[in-house]
């Protein structure tokens, strides 16, 4: 199978996010080849999107987001969990798509938990050493997968971006509806008692 070309990523983040569903994320490293089918993503559109890291402007951390497209943006949250993103759009836009969950395909046990960006990075072996890496490299790339019909795609608000005001409610999280490997969204709102 041929790797997705870098031109695949040089489009608006929402388009790339939709087309990433069903692709195969391949990490080939010291622990061997590990492959997961992408089943959940979140799009971050650029500096105007207040949930996007690029909304804070160009910093040493966000510099990779501003292009070129087709690079990995890997960062650490809470000082312990890595998150893997693909840089998208035209150079200078500051957009990316967070890969939130994959289904194990190769090199992973079928029951391995790969729901959530921290878990998938741990299981696939993705870390800060992958930051800025080209997504057509031997050690890190995506392959085309079986197309996902539109009827199988669900959309909703992104997780953990409540601070972004109205941007938090935008339906920029996409997932394969029937996958058992997607993140579970837990509302932070208090439960109502009868």
C-alpha positions in Angstrom: 0.0 0.0 0.0 1.2 3.5 -0.8 1.6 6.1 2.0 -0.8 9.1 2.0 1.1 11.8 0.2 1.9 15.1 2.0 -0.6 16.8 -0.3 -3.3 14.9 1.4 -2.7 17.1 4.5 -2.5 20.4 2.7 -6.2 21.0 2.9 -8.5 22.6 5.6 -8.4 20.7 8.9 -12.1 19.7 8.8 -11.7 18.0 5.4 -8.6 16.2 6.5 -10.3 15.1 9.7 -13.1 13.5 7.8 -10.8 11.8 5.4 -8.5 10.5 8.2 -11.3 8.3 9.5 -10.6 4.7 8.4 -6.9 5.3 7.5 -4.1 3.3 9.0 -1.7 5.0 11.3 1.7 3.1 11.1 4.5 3.5 13.7 7.5 1.4 12.9 10.2 1.6 15.7 12.4 -0.3 18.1 9.3 -2.1 19.5 8.3 -3.3 16.0 5.6 -2.3 13.6 2.3 -1.1 15.2 -0.8 -0.2 13.1 -4.1 1.3 14.2 -7.2 2.2 12.1 -8.1 5.8 12.9 -11.7 5.9 14.3 -11.8 9.3 16.1 -10.4 12.7 15.4 -10.8 16.4 16.3 -10.1 19.3 13.9 -8.4 22.5 15.1 -8.8 25.2 12.4 -6.1 27.8 13.1 -5.5 31.0 15.0 -9.2 32.1 14.9 -10.3 28.8 16.6 -10.0 29.5 20.3 -9.7 25.8 21.2 -6.6 25.5 18.9 -3.1 25.9 20.3 -2.3 28.2 17.4 -4.8 30.8 18.8 -2.0 31.8 21.2 0.1 32.7 18.2 3.5 31.4 17.0 5.5 30.0 19.9 8.3 27.4 20.0 5.6 24.7 20.9 3.1 25.7 18.1 5.6 26.6 15.4 5.2 23.2 13.7 1.4 23.8 13.4 2.1 26.7 11.0 3.4 24.3 8.4 4.3 22.8 6.2 1.4 20.3 6.2 2.1 16.7 6.6 4.2 16.9 9.8 3.5 15.4 13.2 2.6 17.7 16.0 3.2 15.8 19.3 2.9 17.5 22.7 2.7 16.5 26.3 -0.4 17.3 28.5 -0.5 17.2 32.3 3.2 16.4 32.1 2.5 12.8 31.4 0.3 12.1 28.3 1.4 12.6 24.7 -1.0 13.7 22.0 -0.5 13.1 18.3 -1.7 15.5 15.6 -1.3 15.8 11.9 -0.5 19.4 10.7 -2.9 20.5 8.0 -3.8 23.3 5.7 -1.7 25.9 3.9 1.6 27.1 5.4 1.0 29.8 8.0 -2.6 28.8 9.0 -1.7 26.9 12.2 -4.2 24.1 11.8 -4.0 20.4 12.9 -6.1 17.3 13.5 -5.8 15.4 16.8 -6.0 11.7 16.4 -8.1 10.7 19.5 -8.5 6.9 19.0 -7.5 4.0 16.8 -8.6 0.3 16.5 -5.7 -2.2 16.8 -4.8 -3.7 13.5 -1.2 -5.0 13.7 1.3 -5.4 16.5 -1.2 -4.6 19.2 -3.4 -7.1 21.1 -7.1 -6.9 20.1 -8.1 -5.9 23.6 -5.5 -3.2 23.9 -7.2 0.2 25.0 -6.5 2.8 22.3 -9.3 5.1 23.1 -8.1 8.6 24.0 -5.0 10.4 22.7 -2.8 9.6 25.7 -3.6 5.8 25.5 -3.1 5.6 21.8 0.3 7.4 22.0 1.5 5.1 24.8 0.4 1.9 23.0 1.8 3.0 19.6 5.0 4.3 21.1 4.4 7.9 20.0 6.3 10.6 21.9 8.1 13.9 21.6 10.7 12.3 19.4 8.0 12.1 16.7 7.2 15.9 16.9 7.9 17.6 13.5 8.5 14.2 11.8 7.2 14.0 8.2 4.2 11.8 7.8 5.6 10.0 4.8 8.7 8.7 6.7 9.3 5.0 7.1 8.9 5.1 10.8 5.7 7.2 10.9 3.0 7.4 8.2 -0.6 6.8 7.3 -1.9 4.4 4.7 -5.3 4.5 3.0 -7.9 2.3 4.6 -11.4 1.2 3.7 -13.5 4.3 2.9 -16.0 5.2 5.7 -19.5 6.0 4.4 -20.9 9.3 5.6 -23.8 7.5 7.3 -21.2 5.8 9.6 -19.7 9.1 10.8 -20.8 10.9 13.9 -20.0 14.5 14.8 -20.0 16.4 18.1 -18.2 18.9 20.2 -14.5 18.4 21.0 -13.5 17.1 24.4 -11.8 19.1 27.1 -12.0 22.6 25.4 -14.7 24.2 27.5 -12.4 27.3 28.0 -12.8 28.1 24.3 -16.3 29.6 24.7 -18.5 29.2 21.6 -15.7 27.3 19.9 -16.1 24.5 22.4 -19.6 23.6 21.0 -18.5 23.4 17.4 -19.0 19.8 16.0 -15.4 19.4 15.1 -15.0 15.9 16.7 -15.6 13.1 14.2 -15.8 9.4 14.9 -16.9 6.2 13.4 -20.3 5.6 14.9 -20.1 1.9 15.6 -16.5 1.6 16.7 -15.9 0.2 20.2 -12.6 2.1 20.4 -13.7 5.7 20.5 -13.3 7.9 23.6 -16.2 8.1 26.0 -17.3 11.7 26.6 -18.1 12.3 30.2 -20.1 15.5 30.9 -18.7 17.8 33.5 -22.2 19.0 34.3 -23.7 17.9 37.6 -26.3 15.3 37.5 -29.9 16.3 38.3 -31.5 14.4 41.1 -35.2 13.5 40.8 
